[in-house]
Amino acid sequence: MYECLSLPILLHRLPPLQAMKQLYHVENVQGVHWRDATSKASKLSEPLAALLDKMLEPDVTKRASLEEVESSQWVNRQLPAKLQAALEVLEEQQAARDEAVGEGTHRGLTEAEISDRLSVFDEMMDAAETVGKGKLPKLE
């Protein structure tokens, strides 16, 4: 059902990257096919299982490229309406946060305060460069 949530818990609730590393180790070091290494594999859809097969391929020339992963049937499937609506809300919220951070309004800073902070930052960077060249910065 919600397969995107099942990948991280394929092996004892591991984060996705660790789960993938563990599956790769099981398959390529221990010689056990990943589908046989976990009882959760039977609950995955065939498009996801096929994608994992390609991602875990030991032969680098046959392993899925990023483009193949991005264009896979599973990655590009339609989300259920409830999840799509939630994703759209999150995208709107992120866009608002990005705009606020760009303007400095996420902390209630005025343009002058932002400018002052950037000036102090530039001075710190200049001092760091000076120290990096073996010189002591000027103290005021």
NUMIDO-462956 format. One record per residue (C-alpha): x, y, z; residue in three letters. Coordinates in nm, 3 decimals, padded with zeros to 5 digits. Example, Ala and Ser with C-alpha at 12.3 -4.5 7.8 and 13.67 -1.06 7.14 Angstrom:
! residues 2
NODE       xx       yy       zz    r
NODE   01.230  -00.450   00.780  ala
NODE   01.367  -00.106   00.714  ser
This chain:
! residues 140
NODE       xx       yy       zz    r
NODE   00.000   00.000   00.000  met
NODE   00.238   00.273   00.120  tyr
NODE   00.554   00.117  -00.019  glu
NODE   00.756   00.436   00.002  cys
NODE   00.735   00.393   00.379  leu
NODE   00.825   00.024   00.373  ser
NODE   01.174   00.051   00.224  leu
NODE   01.332   00.202   00.539  pro
NODE   01.187  -00.075   00.752  ile
NODE   01.279  -00.368   00.529  leu
NODE   01.551  -00.456   00.776  leu
NODE   01.471  -00.370   01.137  his
NODE   01.358  -00.011   01.078  arg
NODE   01.684   00.109   00.927  leu
NODE   01.704   00.445   00.750  pro
NODE   01.681   00.406   00.370  pro
NODE   02.054   00.437   00.294  leu
NODE   02.151   00.188   00.564  gln
NODE   01.878  -00.051   00.450  ala
NODE   02.008  -00.035   00.093  met
NODE   02.367  -00.095   00.211  lys
NODE   02.253  -00.391   00.421  gln
NODE   02.056  -00.540   00.134  leu
NODE   02.352  -00.493  -00.100  tyr
NODE   02.581  -00.662   00.155  his
NODE   02.342  -00.955   00.200  val
NODE   02.314  -01.005  -00.173  glu
NODE   02.670  -00.940  -00.288  asn
NODE   02.881  -01.051   00.009  val
NODE   02.670  -01.324   00.165  gln
NODE   02.532  -01.446  -00.167  gly
NODE   02.166  -01.442  -00.059  val
NODE   01.917  -01.271  -00.290  his
NODE   01.769  -00.971  -00.112  trp
NODE   01.415  -01.095  -00.171  arg
NODE   01.500  -01.410   00.028  asp
NODE   01.673  -01.214   00.306  ala
NODE   01.362  -01.039   00.435  thr
NODE   01.003  -01.145   00.482  ser
NODE   00.889  -00.793   00.389  lys
NODE   00.995  -00.839   00.026  ala
NODE   00.676  -01.027  -00.060  ser
NODE   00.472  -00.724   00.045  lys
NODE   00.637  -00.494  -00.211  leu
NODE   00.483  -00.430  -00.550  ser
NODE   00.656  -00.578  -00.852  glu
NODE   00.761  -00.233  -00.984  pro
NODE   00.940  -00.156  -00.655  leu
NODE   01.096  -00.502  -00.632  ala
NODE   01.217  -00.475  -00.992  ala
NODE   01.367  -00.133  -00.919  leu
NODE   01.547  -00.271  -00.613  leu
NODE   01.676  -00.561  -00.823  asp
NODE   01.831  -00.313  -01.065  lys
NODE   01.969  -00.091  -00.787  met
NODE   02.129  -00.385  -00.606  leu
NODE   02.280  -00.541  -00.920  glu
NODE   02.641  -00.640  -00.841  pro
NODE   02.757  -00.584  -01.200  asp
NODE   02.815  -00.209  -01.230  val
NODE   02.752  -00.215  -01.605  thr
NODE   02.403  -00.359  -01.545  lys
NODE   02.318  -00.161  -01.230  arg
NODE   02.049   00.106  -01.261  ala
NODE   02.175   00.456  -01.330  ser
NODE   02.021   00.759  -01.160  leu
NODE   01.834   00.835  -01.482  glu
NODE   01.689   00.483  -01.487  glu
NODE   01.582   00.513  -01.123  val
NODE   01.424   00.854  -01.188  glu
NODE   01.235   00.723  -01.491  ser
NODE   01.125   00.395  -01.330  ser
NODE   00.760   00.300  -01.315  gln
NODE   00.762   00.295  -00.934  trp
NODE   00.917   00.640  -00.887  val
NODE   00.677   00.794  -01.138  asn
NODE   00.358   00.626  -01.020  arg
NODE   00.058   00.838  -00.929  gln
NODE   00.026   00.907  -00.559  leu
NODE  -00.305   00.837  -00.387  pro
NODE  -00.518   01.153  -00.376  ala
NODE  -00.472   01.198  -00.001  lys
NODE  -00.092   01.184  -00.029  leu
NODE  -00.089   01.409  -00.337  gln
NODE  -00.292   01.671  -00.150  ala
NODE  -00.052   01.653   00.146  ala
NODE   00.246   01.687  -00.089  leu
NODE   00.096   01.997  -00.247  glu
NODE   00.044   02.156   00.096  val
NODE   00.405   02.079   00.190  leu
NODE   00.532   02.227  -00.137  glu
NODE   00.336   02.549  -00.071  glu
NODE   00.471   02.569   00.284  gln
NODE   00.827   02.511   00.162  gln
NODE   00.792   02.782  -00.104  ala
NODE   00.673   03.027   00.164  ala
NODE   00.969   02.933   00.388  arg
NODE   01.214   02.972   00.101  asp
NODE   01.077   03.318   00.027  glu
NODE   01.090   03.419   00.395  ala
NODE   01.450   03.299   00.429  val
NODE   01.546   03.486   00.113  gly
NODE   01.395   03.804   00.252  glu
NODE   01.525   03.750   00.604  gly
NODE   01.172   03.781   00.738  thr
NODE   01.176   03.434   00.892  his
NODE   01.353   03.591   01.190  arg
NODE   01.187   03.930   01.174  gly
NODE   01.507   04.106   01.062  leu
NODE   01.499   04.442   00.890  thr
NODE   01.704   04.510   00.578  glu
NODE   01.947   04.715   00.788  ala
NODE   01.997   04.429   01.036  glu
NODE   02.060   04.186   00.754  ile
NODE   02.309   04.427   00.597  ser
NODE   02.489   04.471   00.933  asp
NODE   02.511   04.096   00.982  arg
NODE   02.649   04.047   00.632  leu
NODE   02.913   04.317   00.696  ser
NODE   03.021   04.145   01.017  val
NODE   03.035   03.815   00.833  phe
NODE   03.254   03.969   00.560  asp
NODE   03.489   04.107   00.826  glu
NODE   03.510   03.764   00.988  met
NODE   03.590   03.603   00.654  met
NODE   03.863   03.861   00.587  asp
NODE   04.012   03.795   00.932  ala
NODE   04.001   03.418   00.870  ala
NODE   04.182   03.461   00.538  glu
NODE   04.448   03.675   00.706  thr
NODE   04.505   03.414   00.978  val
NODE   04.514   03.144   00.712  gly
NODE   04.805   03.327   00.548  lys
NODE   05.000   03.326   00.875  gly
NODE   04.923   03.687   00.970  lys
NODE   04.738   03.818   01.268  leu
NODE   04.425   04.025   01.201  pro
NODE   04.406   04.388   01.305  lys
NODE   04.232   04.434   01.636  leu
NODE   04.014   04.741   01.671  glu
